[in-house]
């Protein structure tokens, strides 16, 4: 595991997650005002499709030799990601309305941010690393707003 990946996991492990949900004004994002709205946004087909497209974009930028390293790298990182997400969401369980959904979304986001770190020297995309910055800021990134252009994250 690369140093950048370890640092990302370590830094996220030191935070209490979701400490700023529902607060703050950020012109670069759209906001929802409740966990119900956040969970609805995170389940939206458009957001799910965008996240899959961005994960595929990572793979499309890798050579066949690098792709051979993909699954073994995931097998190393995924257990650490799942343990971290479990621990952080357990500490935040009082504020979470659907902890399983939040864990699913956070695990996907963090795993793919780690994969971007692992292959950063070859990638032009930063979608997941940029998405994870909202966890650092105490929010839950949960969607993609297209109006008004340009596209921007939806956060709670």
Secondary structure, DSSP 8 states (H G I E B T S, - for coil): --HHHHHHHHHHHTS-TTTTTT----TTSEE-SSHHHHHHHHH-HHHHHHHHHHHHHHHHTS-HHHHHHHHHHHHHHHHHHHHHHHHHHHHTTTT-S-HHHHHHHHHHHHHHHHHHHHTGGG----HHHHHHHHHHTT--EEEEE-SSSS-EEEE-
